[in-house]
Amino acid sequence: MNFRTPVPRSDAALDVESVAGRIAEIQRSDGEIPWHPGGKTDPWDHVEAAMGLTVAGLLAEARRAYRWLAARQNTDGSWFSAYRQGRPVDRTRESHLAAYLAVGVFHYHRVTGDRRFLEEMWPSAARAVDFALGLQTPGGEIHWARSPRGDVDPMALLTGSSSVFMSLKCAIAVSQCLGVCKPDWHRGYERLAHAIGNRPQHFNMAKARFSMDWFYPVLCGAIRGERAQLRIDRQWKKFVINGQGVRCVSDQPWITLAETAELVLTLAAMGNRDQARTVFSWMADKRNENGTYWCGYTYPDMTIWPEEETTWTDAAVLLAADALYGLTPAADLFDHAFWNRQDVFATDRANAAAGE
C-alpha cells in the first residue's frame, strides 16, 4: 500500500521511511515498542509509535504492536503504566493510557479500511474505554489512575482527561462503524467536554506549567473556535520560543520535539495551517544523522538532552507531517472540521437523551 505523498523539502527534509524504519528497528519481535533501545514501554507512547508506523505504511508492524497490547490487557480493561520486555515494572493503571488504544485503532481503520482488524481490536478497545470511564467523577473530569493496590488517585489531570476525550470520540466512531450502540459513552463524553471547557478549577493546576495542559484541550477538540484561538494566543509566549519550538515546562529552558510536533497538530486541527507549517519547519535541523529527531534540547546553549532516540518523538513528527501534507487517509484525524462534519454521535445522542 503506497498512499504517501512527498513532504516538501522547503518545509522539512523529513525522510518518512527512515524515521518510521527506526521505530520498526526498535520494536521488539513480539510487537512491543519501547521508548528507546533497552528502555521502558508505556501503553500511550506505544500506541503513538504504532500510529507512526501506520503513517509510513508499515502496517504489519503496527498490527503487531496493537496485538501486543491486546495480549497484555488486564481483566479490568487497563494496562500497567510501564513494561520492560513485556514484564510490568510499574503496576499503576492510568486512565488515559488505557483509553488511547481507541485512537490508534480508529486511526489504523481510517488509513486501511481494514474492518476485520477493527473487529479484532474492538473488545480490547471497548474494555479500555470502560476502564477510563469508570474513573470519571460526577463533574465529568477523569481521575488519573488506580494505584497498584487498587485505590483511586483523586487527582484529575487536564492533559490526561483531554487525551481520554479524544479517545472517547474515536471509540464512539468505532462503535458506529461496527453498529454498536454505546449511549453511556456518549454521556461520559458530554460530561467530560463540559468539565474540560468549563471546570478548569477541578483539575490539578500544578500541571499548568506543562505545555500539554495548554494545548491538549484544543488538540482533542474539547475547546474549539474562538475560545481555542484565544487559549493558544494567550499563552504562546509562555511556552513557545519562536524559531525553536515548544518548552515542555514553562519555567525550564528545555524544548521538546514531541510537544512541538503536537502543537503543529493542534494548529492544523484549528485550521491554522500556515502557522502550523512554520512551527513544523523549526524542527528541520533538530535531527540525528540517521534522520530521526532529537527528543529535546536546552536553549540557548543547544545541548541535546536526553540523547536517546525516542520512538514516540519520531511518531509525533510523522503524525504532524501527515496532518500538514496528507500522507494518509487519516491525515485529518485531529481536525476540528472533520469531527464537526461527522454525525457519528447521532444515535448515541438520541439514546442518551432518552435515558436508555
KOLTI-288701 format. One line per field, with one value per residue (C-alpha): residue number from 1; residue in one letter; z, y negated, x. Coordinates in steps of 0.05 Angstrom, whole numbers, m for minus. Example, Ala and Ser with C-alpha at 12.3 -4.5 7.8 and 13.67 -1.06 7.14 Angstrom:
REM residues 2
i: 1, 2;
aa: A, S;
pz: 156, 143;
py: 90, 21;
px: 246, 273;
***
This chain:
REM residues 356
i: 1, 2, 3, 4, 5, 6, 7, 8, 9, 10, 11, 12, 13, 14, 15, 16, 17, 18, 19, 20, 21, 22, 23, 24, 25, 26, 27, 28, 29, 30, 31, 32, 33, 34, 35, 36, 37, 38, 39, 40, 41, 42, 43, 44, 45, 46, 47, 48, 49, 50, 51, 52, 53, 54, 55, 56, 57, 58, 59, 60, 61, 62, 63, 64, 65, 66, 67, 68, 69, 70, 71, 72, 73, 74, 75, 76, 77, 78, 79, 80, 81, 82, 83, 84, 85, 86, 87, 88, 89, 90, 91, 92, 93, 94, 95, 96, 97, 98, 99, 100, 101, 102, 103, 104, 105, 106, 107, 108, 109, 110, 111, 112, 113, 114, 115, 116, 117, 118, 119, 120, 121, 122, 123, 124, 125, 126, 127, 128, 129, 130, 131, 132, 133, 134, 135, 136, 137, 138, 139, 140, 141, 142, 143, 144, 145, 146, 147, 148, 149, 150, 151, 152, 153, 154, 155, 156, 157, 158, 159, 160, 161, 162, 163, 164, 165, 166, 167, 168, 169, 170, 171, 172, 173, 174, 175, 176, 177, 178, 179, 180, 181, 182, 183, 184, 185, 186, 187, 188, 189, 190, 191, 192, 193, 194, 195, 196, 197, 198, 199, 200, 201, 202, 203, 204, 205, 206, 207, 208, 209, 210, 211, 212, 213, 214, 215, 216, 217, 218, 219, 220, 221, 222, 223, 224, 225, 226, 227, 228, 229, 230, 231, 232, 233, 234, 235, 236, 237, 238, 239, 240, 241, 242, 243, 244, 245, 246, 247, 248, 249, 250, 251, 252, 253, 254, 255, 256, 257, 258, 259, 260, 261, 262, 263, 264, 265, 266, 267, 268, 269, 270, 271, 272, 273, 274, 275, 276, 277, 278, 279, 280, 281, 282, 283, 284, 285, 286, 287, 288, 289, 290, 291, 292, 293, 294, 295, 296, 297, 298, 299, 300, 301, 302, 303, 304, 305, 306, 307, 308, 309, 310, 311, 312, 313, 314, 315, 316, 317, 318, 319, 320, 321, 322, 323, 324, 325, 326, 327, 328, 329, 330, 331, 332, 333, 334, 335, 336, 337, 338, 339, 340, 341, 342, 343, 344, 345, 346, 347, 348, 349, 350, 351, 352, 353, 354, 355, 356;
aa: M, N, F, R, T, P, V, P, R, S, D, A, A, L, D, V, E, S, V, A, G, R, I, A, E, I, Q, R, S, D, G, E, I, P, W, H, P, G, G, K, T, D, P, W, D, H, V, E, A, A, M, G, L, T, V, A, G, L, L, A, E, A, R, R, A, Y, R, W, L, A, A, R, Q, N, T, D, G, S, W, F, S, A, Y, R, Q, G, R, P, V, D, R, T, R, E, S, H, L, A, A, Y, L, A, V, G, V, F, H, Y, H, R, V, T, G, D, R, R, F, L, E, E, M, W, P, S, A, A, R, A, V, D, F, A, L, G, L, Q, T, P, G, G, E, I, H, W, A, R, S, P, R, G, D, V, D, P, M, A, L, L, T, G, S, S, S, V, F, M, S, L, K, C, A, I, A, V, S, Q, C, L, G, V, C, K, P, D, W, H, R, G, Y, E, R, L, A, H, A, I, G, N, R, P, Q, H, F, N, M, A, K, A, R, F, S, M, D, W, F, Y, P, V, L, C, G, A, I, R, G, E, R, A, Q, L, R, I, D, R, Q, W, K, K, F, V, I, N, G, Q, G, V, R, C, V, S, D, Q, P, W, I, T, L, A, E, T, A, E, L, V, L, T, L, A, A, M, G, N, R, D, Q, A, R, T, V, F, S, W, M, A, D, K, R, N, E, N, G, T, Y, W, C, G, Y, T, Y, P, D, M, T, I, W, P, E, E, E, T, T, W, T, D, A, A, V, L, L, A, A, D, A, L, Y, G, L, T, P, A, A, D, L, F, D, H, A, F, W, N, R, Q, D, V, F, A, T, D, R, A, N, A, A, A, G, E;
pz: 0, m22, m2, 15, m18, m10, 46, 14, 25, 33, 99, 127, 95, 132, 109, 127, 112, 154, 213, 214, 198, 262, 302, 269, 286, 359, 361, 393, 356, 398, 379, 440, 423, 480, 486, 460, 456, 525, 552, 583, 546, 566, 532, 509, 475, 448, 412, 388, 359, 325, 293, 267, 235, 204, 173, 139, 113, 160, 173, 195, 247, 271, 277, 316, 364, 376, 386, 437, 477, 470, 496, 559, 577, 649, 664, 684, 616, 638, 626, 675, 668, 647, 620, 604, 556, 567, 643, 684, 723, 747, 766, 768, 720, 687, 654, 593, 579, 573, 532, 479, 445, 414, 379, 349, 327, 294, 261, 233, 206, 172, 138, 116, 116, 148, 182, 202, 244, 273, 296, 324, 366, 387, 451, 478, 459, 489, 555, 558, 548, 601, 650, 637, 645, 709, 737, 715, 770, 773, 749, 686, 697, 697, 757, 738, 759, 805, 848, 849, 910, 872, 905, 861, 857, 866, 822, 755, 702, 647, 596, 615, 612, 545, 519, 544, 508, 442, 457, 470, 404, 367, 408, 392, 319, 320, 354, 299, 246, 278, 290, 366, 408, 468, 499, 564, 526, 496, 564, 590, 530, 543, 617, 600, 548, 599, 651, 604, 576, 638, 702, 699, 774, 782, 750, 782, 768, 788, 718, 686, 680, 626, 555, 544, 593, 548, 480, 494, 508, 438, 405, 429, 405, 473, 462, 391, 351, 381, 450, 422, 386, 449, 491, 442, 435, 510, 528, 464, 494, 558, 522, 452, 433, 363, 313, 360, 388, 450, 521, 558, 622, 621, 672, 643, 582, 553, 484, 465, 394, 412, 443, 383, 336, 377, 373, 298, 303, 346, 299, 239, 275, 286, 212, 224, 172, 153, 226, 234, 174, 204, 271, 234, 196, 262, 272, 205, 233, 300, 275, 285, 230, 214, 203, 268, 313, 378, 439, 465, 476, 522, 496, 482, 493, 445, 487, 463, 522, 531, 477, 466, 402, 427, 386, 408, 387, 317, 315, 336, 279, 229, 252, 247, 176, 158, 184, 142, 78, 73, 74, 92, 90, 165, 158, 188, 249, 297, 251, 285, 218, 206, 271, 260, 194, 226, 253, 288, 354, 329, 351, 418, 430, 418, 463, 517, 516, 522, 583, 552;
py: 0, m65, m125, m173, m239, m276, m325, m390, m399, m474, m459, m400, m346, m292, m222, m184, m116, m128, m156, m101, m49, m67, m57, 12, 28, 11, 52, 120, 183, 193, 124, 83, 13, m15, m88, m72, m10, 21, m29, m21, m17, m53, m39, m111, m121, m50, m69, m134, m95, m46, m105, m129, m61, m65, m133, m104, m43, 6, 40, 109, 76, 33, 93, 130, 71, 69, 144, 138, 92, 135, 196, 159, 123, 131, 161, 92, 64, 27, 35, 23, m43, m15, 50, 74, 132, 150, 150, 96, 50, 1, 30, m36, m35, m102, m122, m158, m104, m53, m94, m116, m48, m71, m129, m81, m31, m84, m115, m47, m35, m103, m91, m20, m8, 59, 78, 147, 117, 66, 122, 159, 100, 77, 119, 92, 20, 24, 52, m1, m57, m27, m27, m100, m120, m80, m134, m192, m238, m264, m331, m299, m300, m235, m211, m198, m126, m68, m52, 17, 31, 12, m55, m112, m171, m231, m276, m295, m318, m365, m334, m263, m280, m314, m251, m210, m259, m245, m171, m174, m209, m155, m99, m124, m129, m57, m35, m68, m34, 33, 16, 19, m29, m59, m114, m110, m130, m190, m212, m207, m246, m303, m307, m307, m361, m405, m393, m410, m471, m499, m470, m483, m491, m417, m396, m394, m463, m446, m416, m483, m493, m439, m459, m399, m429, m490, m458, m389, m415, m446, m387, m339, m385, m398, m472, m498, m561, m629, m600, m555, m613, m656, m600, m589, m664, m679, m630, m628, m669, m628, m563, m578, m602, m628, m597, m539, m502, m488, m485, m422, m463, m538, m555, m509, m521, m452, m448, m381, m358, m317, m377, m419, m367, m364, m439, m431, m381, m429, m488, m445, m419, m490, m507, m550, m512, m567, m576, m501, m496, m550, m513, m447, m480, m496, m421, m411, m416, m382, m313, m258, m233, m176, m224, m213, m272, m295, m283, m352, m404, m462, m533, m576, m531, m478, m419, m356, m322, m267, m235, m174, m168, m162, m126, m170, m233, m207, m183, m252, m284, m234, m249, m324, m315, m274, m328, m381, m343, m289, m229, m182, m180, m193, m260, m297, m252, m311, m363, m400, m409, m334, m320, m376, m343, m276, m252, m193, m211, m220, m152, m155, m226, m205, m144, m184, m236, m181, m153, m86;
px: 0, 31, m11, 45, 58, 124, 137, 161, 235, 224, 189, 229, 270, 232, 250, 187, 217, 279, 242, 189, 241, 278, 215, 209, 281, 270, 205, 215, 197, 135, 108, 129, 154, 198, 216, 286, 330, 332, 281, 213, 147, 84, 17, 3, 70, 67, 2, 33, 91, 43, 7, 74, 86, 17, 31, 92, 54, 88, 22, 45, 89, 31, m16, 37, 41, m34, m37, 19, m26, m88, m49, m28, m92, m114, m182, m209, m192, m129, m55, 1, 37, 105, 134, 203, 209, 137, 140, 106, 153, 100, 33, m4, m63, m74, m140, m112, m60, m116, m165, m115, m118, m184, m148, m97, m149, m192, m131, m110, m180, m184, m117, m130, m206, m190, m255, m231, m175, m223, m268, m209, m187, m257, m263, m197, m213, m283, m257, m203, m253, m299, m240, m226, m299, m301, m255, m300, m326, m398, m369, m341, m266, m227, m188, m116, m105, m114, m54, m22, m66, m128, m141, m167, m119, m165, m123, m152, m103, m125, m77, m99, m173, m163, m130, m189, m235, m201, m203, m278, m290, m252, m284, m354, m335, m311, m375, m415, m372, m389, m463, m456, m496, m458, m502, m463, m400, m436, m460, m389, m364, m414, m395, m321, m330, m365, m311, m253, m288, m320, m290, m214, m212, m228, m163, m94, m69, 3, 9, m7, 69, 68, 55, 9, m40, m41, m55, m84, m155, m152, m117, m171, m226, m259, m244, m255, m267, m254, m243, m188, m154, m157, m127, m69, m55, m56, m1, 40, 98, 96, 111, 138, 207, 196, 243, 258, 198, 156, 181, 160, 154, 145, 199, 253, 297, 281, 248, 219, 206, 144, 109, 130, 100, 37, 30, 34, m23, m62, m54, m72, m133, m156, m146, m84, m44, 5, 25, 29, 77, 120, 126, 139, 196, 231, 244, 280, 351, 336, 354, 405, 450, 402, 344, 308, 291, 321, 279, 295, 348, 363, 361, 400, 461, 432, 452, 415, 381, 366, 409, 365, 325, 254, 202, 144, 181, 190, 118, 93, 133, 104, 33, 46, 73, 11, m35, 1, 14, m39, 6, m51, m127, m126, m89, m149, m157, m149, m181, m238, m272, m270, m306, m355, m375, m386, m453, m421, m454, m525, m551, m517, m541, m613, m608, m573, m628, m679, m643, m631;
***
